Amino acid sequence: MSSSTVTTPASRMAALARAELTLFGRNRGALVAALFVPLVLPFSVYSVTRDLDLDEMGLTPGAVILPAAVGFALLFAVYTALVAVFTSRREELVLKRLRTGELRDPEILAGSALPAAATGLGQSLLLVTGCAVLLDMPAPRAPHLAVLGLLLGLVMCAALAAVTSAFTRTTETAQVTTLPLVLVSMLGSGMSFPLEVLPDTAASVCELLPLTPVMTLVRGGWTGELSLGEATGALVTALAWTAIGVFAVRRWFRWEPRR
């Protein structure tokens, strides 16, 4: 008498995540981009902060560098890494084969994204701890805001990566298709320099960019200087971008190779 193994969505996604983690460990280029690039870029932000009058803006180097470090981890360990993963698995017909099994579409996407999301989370925690120690920062005053911002950033970047992969033909062109969001985020979301140095109109526009609310929540969670209205606005913006990303994935994500 034979017995069949009962699987659950969690077990199926875990199995897929383990397979993706194995493939991720074999890709040296992805490892360098995900593990080392986010560790190096905060040093460039530190050099910029030395040329700014942060005291006049009511900021400290740590309040600028720490959220920027989280942003770099999200961009490189999660967003750019996942665009390459989704594109590669699609072109190799892996996604098409997975859809013929027990896995449902959301499970395939979530399971494929788990290793990158875990890497981004680990990178963020490592960078936050390093910044706090090296820059002699006090304990976060509103840690729930920082945690909420980080978690929203992980989900948002995974969704945006899936959307970007729909317009990416090969893993090689992924380096090009990810550039718009990476450059816009680095220049306009408060990673390379605080938005306080920009004119009010430009700063207001930049506040609507995808990763700006994540930076706002992380910084506000650490400094405790984020008002209820500002926190609510950042939360609404982050949720809106996440919802847009999920809708775009449902509408345009490609499961078969582009021709």
C-alpha positions, 0 to 999 in steps of 0.5 A: 500500500503506497502513501503519498507525501502531503506537501504544504505551500511553506514546504514547497517554497522552502524546497525551492528556496534551498535550490535557489540558495545552492545556485546563488552560492555557485554564481560568483558574480551575484555573490560579489554584487550582493555581499560586497557592494553594499558593504563598500558603498556606505564609505562613499556616503561617509566621504560626502557627509564630511563636506556637508553642514549636517548640524545646520540640517539637524542631522548626524553622519549616522542618521544619513549613512545608516539608512543609506546602507540599508538602501544599498543592501535592498538595491543590490542584494535584493533588487538587482540580484532578483532581476537576474534570477527571474530572468535566468530561470525564465530563459532556462525554462525553469519557471515553465517547468515549475508551473507544471508541478504542485507549485502555484505561481505566487509560491514560485515567485516567493520561493525564488525570492527567499534567498535574496530577501534573506541575504538582503535582511542579513546584509541590512542587519550587519550594516546597521550594527556596523554603522551603530558601532562605528559611528557611536549611535544610540539605540533606536528610539522607535525600532518598530518603524525601522523594522517596518521600513526594512520589511516593506523594502524587502517585499517592494524590491522583490516585486519591482524585480519581478516587474523589471525581469518582464522587460529584461531579455537576458541576464546580461541585459539585466545590468542595463534594465536595473540601472534606472531604479538603481540610479534614481534611488541612489540620487533621489532617495537620500542614499548618496546625500540627504534630501534636506540639501535639495530645494523643497520642490525637488525634495517633495518629488523625491519623497514619492520615489519607491525607496524614499519611504523606506529610508524615511522610516529607517532613519525615523525609527533610529532618531525618533524624530518622525512625526505621525503624519510623516510616518503615515505618509511614508507608509502609504507611499511604500504600500502604494509602490508595493501594490503597484509592483504586485499588480504589474507582476500579475499583469506583465510577468513572463513565465516563458522565454522572450522571443 
